Amino acid sequence: MSRTSDGLSIARGCAATQGLSSSAVLERTRLPDDEYDVVVVGAGFAGLTAARELGARGLRVAIVEARDRIGGRTFVTEQNGQKYEIGGTWVHWGQPYIWNELHRYGLAITESLSGTADTMSVLGEGGLTTDTSEAIGKELEEVLTAYCDIDGAQCRVAFANPHAASPELLANSDELSLADRFASIPSEGRQRDLLLSFLTMNAATDPAKGGFHDQLRWWALGEYSADSLLKRLGRYKIAEGTSALAMAMLEDSNADLALGQPVSQIRVIDGTVHVQTRTLDVKCKCVVVAVPLNVLSDIDFGTQLSEARSAAHEERHVCAGTKFIARVDRSVGAWVGFAPFPNPLTMVVADREVDGKSVLVGFGPDDSIKLDDIELIEAELRKFLPGISVEEVFAHDWTRDPYAKGGWTWFSPGQTSKVLPTLQTPAPPLFFANTDWASGWRGFIDGAIEEGIRAGRNVLSFLRSTK
């Protein structure tokens, strides 16, 4: 298994090792031709989906990817027979696009222990409390329902279709921050800490920076229930790993692939699109730009974009979350821990056990954990689990990653109204596809596949209209 330049590992008593082995690393670094029907920029799930859909309809497709691997903001590393998901991880049958792909390729699911936790802890102003998951789950259900209930019907009327917000809902919710809404909800003690922890976890930033509207969208996607939402956010994983799905989609696409080729410039010259990297100038009839919102502005499109789209490319979503995986020295059982902002760790979950020892996944806001410092990570975990020792850490800093510049998507107040319609509008012969502006599970693998399908459909319509 080859090693990607992404990620790091640290074993107890050793220096950090940069780069992780992954099946997503491939040798394909050049294209056999310099002219195609369609060039897809980016080999994340949106790009892989678009390439497959277009190739299946007889078009010649090339994928140009900046990284040395496929999968975008997801990839698996395997160590001693264990798979560790470094980026996006969890899936659910309530996410229809990803569920369809698992059936298409015969992939199975497995459960995280935390999805059926026995105990939960809350690290709040009054210190650490631990209780049954039933007791804490009930408190979260009550306070999150109150937080999201803007219509007296648990938001079921105001956000009846989570894939299409009404203008009235946007007018009433989009300008509010998570913190604005939090200030209006009566809560105290552990319940207050639990709500603030959950909101911080979702946006992975200061709740004053995160938009309230995105929380309502997640709530609606989660069937208006904290328990149902948590099942969709963190219970089921792809047993073979996210990289297995990415590989299956690539092999199904028949697309040519160039890795290690960051695209710097895209130009339309006399009706032909030129996609340029430091060493490539690939020509095509149209292009699918499948890169994250926070890096769109790194590509020079010249003057061919509208003023509104150029301005949208300068926008950034606010999620700057930190994620790490820690193998520890004991079993903590089926457990979840919460802590409110500004704690460096907002949520820690026990994913599974290996040889009687827990594998924990930790999340923090605003890139606040130094991922190459095992002693710091251990000190933060000990706030939840006194005396715990960390034996090894696997992580990747997605916020400092030049091809991500952030984690999953969370918009700031007013951003949905300001840029989402523009980001979802094609600019033929340029088309844009990324989970960051999906209609449904924005920021998830499901949203990426949704976007890849939409872009493929729009490209086909465009090419047919120009014949």
ZIZIDA-V301898 format. One record per residue. PSI is psi in degrees with one decimal (NA if undefined). OMEGA is omega in radians with two decimals (NA if undefined). Layout:
BEGIN
psi:omega
PSI:OMEGA
PSI:OMEGA
END
This chain:
BEGIN
psi:omega
129.2:-3.08
166.3:-3.08
131.0:3.03
155.8:3.07
-11.2:-3.12
146.5:2.99
172.3:3.12
160.3:3.02
146.8:3.10
123.2:3.00
152.3:3.14
126.5:3.10
3.8:-3.11
158.6:3.05
156.9:3.11
139.0:3.06
123.1:-3.13
138.0:3.11
139.7:-3.11
144.4:3.07
142.6:-3.11
140.8:3.07
-10.4:3.13
-7.9:3.13
126.9:-3.09
165.4:-3.07
-7.5:-2.99
105.9:-3.06
-7.6:-3.12
159.0:3.07
141.1:3.13
-19.3:-3.13
169.7:3.10
14.5:3.12
131.5:-3.06
168.0:2.99
-45.9:-3.09
136.9:2.95
130.2:3.07
123.7:3.13
106.5:3.14
128.0:-3.11
33.8:2.91
-171.9:-3.05
-30.5:3.07
-46.8:3.14
-42.6:3.13
-38.9:3.12
-47.1:-3.14
-42.9:-3.13
-42.6:3.13
-46.0:-3.10
-40.0:-3.11
-40.3:3.10
-34.7:3.14
-15.9:3.13
20.5:2.97
8.0:3.14
148.4:3.05
121.1:-2.98
138.4:2.99
143.4:3.04
127.8:3.10
118.2:-3.01
135.7:-3.13
-33.9:-3.05
175.6:3.05
14.4:-3.09
170.9:3.04
169.3:3.05
-11.6:3.08
-123.3:-3.09
24.3:3.00
142.4:2.85
155.1:-3.11
137.1:2.90
146.6:-3.13
125.0:-3.14
123.7:3.10
42.4:3.08
3.3:-3.14
136.1:3.11
134.6:3.11
122.4:-3.14
114.5:-3.04
-28.3:3.13
-133.8:3.12
140.9:-2.93
-57.7:-2.85
147.7:-3.10
170.8:-3.12
151.9:3.10
-13.9:3.01
-0.7:3.02
94.8:-2.86
-33.5:-3.08
-46.8:-3.14
-36.2:-3.12
-38.4:3.08
-40.4:-3.13
-36.8:3.10
-40.2:3.10
-38.3:-3.13
-41.5:-3.04
9.4:3.05
34.6:3.14
147.1:-3.08
172.7:3.05
157.5:3.03
161.4:-3.06
141.0:2.93
140.8:3.10
-37.6:-3.08
-20.4:3.11
-23.0:3.06
55.0:-3.04
144.2:3.02
-39.7:-3.11
154.7:3.07
150.6:3.10
147.9:3.05
121.7:3.11
97.3:-3.04
-164.6:-3.11
-30.8:-3.13
8.0:-3.13
-163.8:-3.07
126.9:3.01
142.3:3.12
138.5:-3.08
178.8:3.08
152.4:3.09
-29.5:3.10
-44.5:-3.11
-47.5:-3.11
-37.1:3.09
-38.0:3.11
-40.9:3.11
-42.2:3.12
-42.1:-3.14
-44.2:-3.11
-49.6:-3.01
-33.9:3.11
-34.4:3.05
-45.3:3.10
-39.0:-3.12
-40.2:-3.06
-7.3:-3.06
87.1:-3.10
-2.3:-3.07
6.6:-3.08
5.4:-3.14
30.5:-3.14
23.5:3.14
8.1:-3.12
-26.4:3.11
-48.3:-3.08
-35.9:-3.12
60.5:-3.09
-31.8:3.12
102.2:-3.07
-11.3:3.11
-4.3:-3.09
93.0:3.13
141.6:3.10
153.7:3.06
-36.3:3.14
-42.7:3.12
-44.0:3.11
-41.9:-3.13
-32.6:-3.07
-18.6:-2.99
-23.5:-2.92
-30.3:-3.10
-11.1:-3.11
143.9:2.98
166.1:3.02
-39.9:-3.13
-36.1:3.10
-49.3:-3.13
-38.9:-3.14
-39.4:-3.11
-20.5:-3.10
-1.7:-3.09
118.5:3.12
120.1:3.08
154.2:-3.13
165.0:3.06
-140.8:-3.07
-35.2:-3.13
-39.2:3.08
-46.9:3.13
-38.9:-3.11
-44.1:3.12
-47.1:-3.13
-35.7:3.08
-46.3:-3.08
-42.9:3.13
-42.1:3.12
-40.9:3.12
-43.7:-3.07
-45.2:-3.12
-19.2:-3.11
39.0:3.11
174.8:3.02
125.1:-3.13
-20.5:3.07
-21.0:-3.14
-24.3:-3.05
143.7:-3.11
138.8:3.10
-33.9:-3.07
-39.1:-3.14
-32.8:3.07
-39.7:3.08
-38.1:3.14
-45.5:3.09
-42.4:3.14
-45.4:3.13
-41.0:3.09
-29.5:3.12
20.4:3.07
32.5:2.98
39.9:-3.11
133.2:3.11
-41.4:-3.13
-45.3:3.12
-38.4:3.13
-44.4:3.13
-36.8:3.09
-37.2:-3.14
-28.1:-3.07
-26.6:-2.96
33.3:-3.13
-44.0:-2.99
139.0:3.11
161.5:3.03
120.8:-3.04
-40.2:-3.13
-10.6:3.12
153.6:3.14
-31.9:-3.14
-29.0:3.08
-39.7:3.09
-43.3:3.12
-43.3:3.14
-41.6:3.14
-40.3:-3.14
-40.1:3.11
-46.8:-3.11
-24.7:-3.13
-6.1:-3.00
-24.5:-3.03
20.2:-3.13
145.6:2.95
145.9:-3.03
131.3:3.00
121.7:3.12
161.1:3.13
32.5:-3.07
79.4:3.07
126.9:3.13
127.8:-3.11
-25.6:-3.00
139.0:3.02
124.5:-3.09
146.8:2.99
115.4:-3.08
114.8:-3.13
42.2:3.06
-4.0:3.12
135.0:3.12
130.5:3.07
121.1:3.09
117.0:-2.99
136.2:2.96
-170.3:3.13
-29.5:-3.07
-4.8:-3.07
147.0:2.92
94.3:-3.04
133.0:-3.11
147.0:3.14
169.7:3.10
-33.1:3.07
164.6:-3.05
144.8:2.98
113.7:3.14
105.7:-3.03
57.9:3.13
156.3:-3.09
155.9:3.13
-42.5:-3.02
-7.2:3.09
2.3:3.14
-39.0:-3.07
-7.1:3.09
-13.7:3.10
130.5:3.14
112.2:3.11
6.4:-3.11
-137.6:-3.09
14.3:-3.00
-9.4:3.11
152.4:3.06
161.0:3.12
-39.2:-3.13
-42.8:3.14
-39.4:3.09
-40.6:3.12
-38.6:3.12
-34.0:3.14
-19.2:3.11
-10.6:3.14
156.3:3.02
139.0:2.98
167.6:-2.90
-4.4:-3.12
118.1:3.10
46.1:-3.02
152.7:3.06
137.4:3.07
136.8:2.99
159.7:3.06
128.2:-3.09
124.6:2.95
126.5:-3.08
176.0:-2.93
5.5:-3.09
171.5:3.02
133.3:3.03
5.3:3.13
-164.4:3.10
97.9:-2.90
150.5:3.04
140.1:3.06
142.4:3.12
148.8:2.99
136.1:-3.08
160.5:3.01
138.2:0.21
29.4:3.10
139.0:-3.13
-25.1:3.02
125.1:-3.13
-33.4:-3.09
138.3:3.04
132.3:-3.12
144.3:3.02
107.6:-3.04
-46.1:-3.12
178.6:3.06
142.2:3.07
118.5:-3.12
40.5:3.08
8.6:3.13
144.5:-3.05
146.1:2.92
114.7:-3.10
146.2:3.02
122.6:-3.11
143.6:3.14
140.4:3.09
158.9:-3.13
153.3:2.94
39.5:3.02
43.6:-2.95
-4.3:3.10
129.7:3.07
106.8:-2.92
-17.5:3.13
15.8:-3.13
93.7:-3.07
-32.0:3.13
-37.0:3.07
-44.9:3.12
-43.0:3.11
-42.5:3.14
-39.5:3.12
-38.2:3.11
-32.9:-3.13
-17.2:3.02
-31.1:3.12
-37.7:-3.01
82.3:-3.06
133.2:3.08
-3.0:-3.12
145.5:3.07
137.2:-3.14
126.3:-3.13
-31.4:-3.12
148.0:3.14
139.6:2.98
136.3:-3.09
168.2:2.97
136.7:-3.13
92.9:-3.09
-27.6:-3.12
-35.8:3.12
-2.8:3.09
123.6:-3.07
-16.5:-3.12
11.9:3.06
-53.6:3.14
33.8:3.11
173.8:3.12
-142.1:3.07
166.9:-2.95
132.7:2.91
124.9:-3.10
153.3:3.06
167.3:3.11
130.8:3.12
-10.3:-3.01
-33.3:3.13
-49.6:3.13
-35.3:-3.01
-43.9:-2.96
-20.1:-3.02
-47.2:3.13
-38.4:3.13
-44.4:-3.12
-29.4:-3.12
-2.2:-3.10
125.0:3.11
156.3:3.06
62.8:-3.01
138.8:0.08
18.6:3.07
131.7:3.13
148.3:-3.01
132.9:-3.09
118.8:3.04
148.9:3.10
-22.7:-3.08
-15.8:3.06
29.7:3.04
157.2:3.13
-35.1:-3.05
-102.2:-3.07
66.6:-3.14
130.6:-3.14
-5.8:-3.13
166.9:3.06
-39.3:3.12
-44.8:3.13
-33.8:3.11
-43.1:3.13
-41.1:3.05
-47.5:-3.12
-39.1:3.12
-39.4:3.10
-44.1:3.14
-44.9:-3.14
-41.1:3.11
-43.1:3.12
-43.2:-3.13
-37.5:3.09
-47.0:-3.14
-43.4:3.12
-41.3:3.14
-47.5:-3.10
-38.0:3.10
-35.8:-3.12
-18.4:-3.09
0.7:3.13
NA:NA
END
